[in-house]
Amino acid sequence: MDVETMKKLAGEKAAERVKDGMVVGLGTGSTVKYTILKLGEMVSNGLDIIGIPTSKNTEKLAQSLGIKLASINDYPEIDLTIDGADEVDPNLNLIKGGGGALLREKIVAHASKYEIIVVDEGKLKDHLGGFPLPVEVVQFGWKRTKLCLEKLGCKAMLRTKGGAPYITDNGNYILDCKFGTIENPAELEKRIDEIPGVVEVGLFVNLADEVYIGKKDCVKIMRKI
């Protein structure tokens, strides 16, 4: 079974947790896309929900499927969010931001009563850090911010797209930081957050309640202990 099928299994299984009347955070990425497609099908069959998208791409997809959308300013408390991740450790800590939506994803996760992460089994790691850590930074003084990040022990690269700096939905840059093995995600998140110019860090610590893992023949569920 290929990775795409594993993603589809996990994404569709998580959609079963969505019930009538819920306000649902809609994540961003290649796995949660299958959740949103399934929710669109459920909506066409009568499911009544309000979606809070975490990116412009997710907003477009959900709109095309007829899912009713609103702003987090309208619904500052969210019943359930389903999102993806680039890495998951055994404590359900995450690296997110490969898709560039980490700031909105973290705001929505923080506002959620319950957070489900959907991934294929290749995203499970003993420690975070194999995937470069995305850090969203303001454009002003980004080279200074990069220098400060590198003093924490990483190699930081400005993310680009089409030969130009990648711009987030919020008008910021992303620095992809290669730290290697991250032994203490909570401590590193705190230290990065203290750097002037940092908008948000792609470390999601103590935010996920469950992780749905697409495997070759089933979906495994990891829960916060």
C-alpha positions as CSV (number, residue, x, y, z in Angstrom):
1,M,0.0,0.0,0.0
2,D,1.4,3.4,-0.9
3,V,1.7,6.5,1.4
4,E,-1.2,8.2,-0.3
5,T,-3.6,5.4,0.6
6,M,-2.3,5.5,4.2
7,K,-3.1,9.2,4.3
8,K,-6.5,8.7,2.9
9,L,-7.3,6.0,5.5
10,A,-6.3,8.2,8.4
11,G,-7.9,11.3,7.0
12,E,-11.3,9.7,6.3
13,K,-11.3,7.8,9.7
14,A,-10.9,11.1,11.6
15,A,-13.9,12.6,9.8
16,E,-16.1,10.1,11.6
17,R,-15.5,12.0,14.8
18,V,-17.3,15.1,13.4
19,K,-20.9,15.3,14.6
20,D,-23.9,17.5,13.6
21,G,-23.7,21.1,15.0
22,M,-20.0,21.1,15.6
23,V,-17.6,24.0,14.9
24,V,-14.7,22.2,13.3
25,G,-11.1,23.5,12.7
26,L,-10.0,22.5,9.3
27,G,-6.3,21.9,9.0
28,T,-3.9,22.2,6.1
29,G,-1.9,19.6,4.3
30,S,-1.9,16.5,2.2
31,T,-3.4,14.1,4.8
32,V,-6.1,16.4,6.3
33,K,-7.2,17.1,2.7
34,Y,-8.8,13.6,2.7
35,T,-10.7,14.6,5.9
36,I,-12.0,17.7,4.3
37,L,-13.1,15.8,1.1
38,K,-14.9,13.3,3.3
39,L,-16.6,16.1,5.3
40,G,-17.7,17.6,2.0
41,E,-19.4,14.3,1.2
42,M,-21.0,14.2,4.6
43,V,-22.2,17.7,4.3
44,S,-23.9,16.9,1.0
45,N,-25.6,14.1,2.8
46,G,-27.0,16.4,5.5
47,L,-24.2,17.0,8.0
48,D,-24.5,20.5,9.5
49,I,-21.2,22.0,10.6
50,I,-19.2,25.2,10.6
51,G,-15.6,25.0,9.4
52,I,-12.8,27.3,10.6
53,P,-10.0,27.0,7.9
54,T,-6.4,27.3,8.8
55,S,-5.2,28.5,5.4
56,K,-6.4,30.1,2.2
57,N,-5.9,26.8,0.4
58,T,-8.1,24.9,2.9
59,E,-10.7,27.7,2.7
60,K,-10.8,27.3,-1.1
61,L,-11.2,23.5,-0.9
62,A,-13.9,23.6,1.8
63,Q,-15.8,26.3,-0.1
64,S,-15.7,24.2,-3.3
65,L,-17.3,21.3,-1.3
66,G,-20.1,23.3,0.1
67,I,-18.8,23.4,3.7
68,K,-20.1,26.4,5.6
69,L,-17.1,28.5,6.9
70,A,-16.6,31.2,9.5
71,S,-13.8,33.1,11.1
72,I,-12.2,32.2,14.4
73,N,-13.2,35.7,15.5
74,D,-16.8,34.6,15.1
75,Y,-16.2,31.3,16.9
76,P,-13.3,31.7,19.4
77,E,-14.0,28.3,20.9
78,I,-13.8,25.3,18.5
79,D,-15.3,21.9,19.3
80,L,-12.8,19.8,17.3
81,T,-9.9,20.4,15.0
82,I,-8.5,17.9,12.6
83,D,-5.0,18.7,11.2
84,G,-1.9,17.1,9.9
85,A,1.8,17.1,11.0
86,D,5.2,16.7,9.6
87,E,6.5,14.7,12.6
88,V,4.9,13.2,15.7
89,D,6.9,11.9,18.7
90,P,5.7,9.3,21.3
91,N,4.4,12.1,23.6
92,L,2.2,13.5,20.8
93,N,4.4,16.5,20.3
94,L,4.5,17.7,16.7
95,I,6.5,19.6,14.1
96,K,4.1,21.4,11.8
97,G,4.5,24.1,9.2
98,G,5.7,22.3,6.1
99,G,2.7,23.6,4.4
100,G,3.3,27.1,5.6
101,A,0.2,27.5,7.8
102,L,1.7,27.1,11.3
103,L,0.6,30.4,12.8
104,R,-3.1,29.9,11.9
105,E,-2.9,26.2,12.7
106,K,-1.5,27.0,16.2
107,I,-4.2,29.6,16.9
108,V,-6.9,27.2,15.9
109,A,-5.3,24.3,17.9
110,H,-5.1,26.5,21.0
111,A,-8.8,27.4,20.6
112,S,-9.9,23.8,20.2
113,K,-11.5,21.7,22.9
114,Y,-10.0,18.6,21.2
115,E,-7.3,18.2,18.5
116,I,-6.9,15.2,16.3
117,I,-3.8,14.8,14.1
118,V,-3.9,12.7,11.0
119,V,-0.7,11.3,9.5
120,D,0.8,8.3,7.6
121,E,3.0,6.0,9.6
122,G,6.2,7.5,8.2
123,K,5.6,10.7,10.2
124,L,6.1,8.8,13.5
125,K,9.5,9.5,15.0
126,D,11.3,8.6,18.3
127,H,12.4,12.2,18.5
128,L,11.4,15.4,16.7
129,G,14.0,17.2,14.5
130,G,14.5,15.1,11.4
131,F,12.2,17.5,9.6
132,P,13.5,21.0,9.5
133,L,11.6,23.1,12.1
134,P,9.6,25.9,10.4
135,V,9.7,29.3,12.2
136,E,7.5,32.1,10.9
137,V,9.2,35.5,11.1
138,V,8.4,39.0,10.2
139,Q,10.1,40.3,7.0
140,F,11.7,43.3,8.8
141,G,15.0,42.3,10.2
142,W,14.7,38.6,9.2
143,K,18.4,38.2,8.8
144,R,18.9,39.3,12.3
145,T,16.2,36.9,13.4
146,K,18.0,34.1,11.5
147,L,21.3,34.9,13.2
148,C,19.6,34.6,16.6
149,L,18.0,31.3,15.7
150,E,21.4,29.9,14.6
151,K,22.9,30.8,17.9
152,L,20.5,28.2,19.4
153,G,22.3,25.5,17.4
154,C,20.6,25.2,14.0
155,K,21.2,25.9,10.4
156,A,18.4,28.2,9.2
157,M,17.4,28.6,5.6
158,L,14.9,31.1,4.2
159,R,12.1,29.2,2.5
160,T,11.6,30.1,-1.2
161,K,9.1,29.5,-3.9
162,G,9.8,30.1,-7.6
163,G,13.1,31.8,-6.8
164,A,11.6,34.3,-4.4
165,P,11.0,34.2,-0.6
166,Y,7.9,32.2,0.3
167,I,5.2,34.5,1.8
168,T,2.8,33.1,4.3
169,D,-1.0,33.9,4.4
170,N,0.0,36.4,7.0
171,G,2.6,38.2,4.9
172,N,5.6,36.8,6.7
173,Y,8.7,34.7,5.9
174,I,9.5,31.2,7.0
175,L,12.9,30.0,8.2
176,D,13.4,26.3,8.1
177,C,15.7,25.4,10.9
178,K,17.8,22.2,11.0
179,F,18.4,21.4,14.7
180,G,18.9,17.7,14.4
181,T,17.4,15.7,17.3
182,I,15.2,17.9,19.6
183,E,15.5,16.5,23.1
184,N,13.2,19.0,24.8
185,P,10.6,20.5,22.4
186,A,8.9,22.6,25.1
187,E,12.2,24.3,26.1
188,L,13.2,24.9,22.5
189,E,9.8,26.4,21.7
190,K,10.1,28.8,24.6
191,R,13.6,29.9,23.7
192,I,12.7,30.5,20.0
193,D,9.5,32.4,21.1
194,E,11.7,34.9,23.0
195,I,13.6,36.0,19.9
196,P,12.3,39.4,18.6
197,G,10.9,39.0,15.1
198,V,9.6,35.5,15.6
199,V,5.9,35.2,15.0
200,E,5.4,31.5,15.7
201,V,7.3,28.3,16.0
202,G,6.3,25.0,14.3
203,L,6.6,23.0,17.6
204,F,3.2,22.0,18.8
205,V,3.6,20.8,22.4
206,N,0.7,19.4,24.5
207,L,-1.8,20.5,21.9
208,A,-2.7,17.1,20.2
209,D,-5.2,14.8,22.0
210,E,-5.1,12.0,19.5
211,V,-3.1,11.0,16.5
212,Y,-4.7,8.9,13.7
213,I,-1.9,6.9,12.0
214,G,-2.6,5.5,8.5
215,K,-0.9,2.1,8.2
216,K,-0.8,-0.5,5.5
217,D,-4.0,-2.3,6.6
218,C,-5.6,-0.2,9.3
219,V,-5.6,3.1,11.3
220,K,-3.9,3.1,14.6
221,I,-4.9,5.7,17.2
222,M,-2.4,7.2,19.7
223,R,-3.9,9.0,22.6
224,K,-2.4,11.5,25.1
225,I,-1.6,9.6,28.3
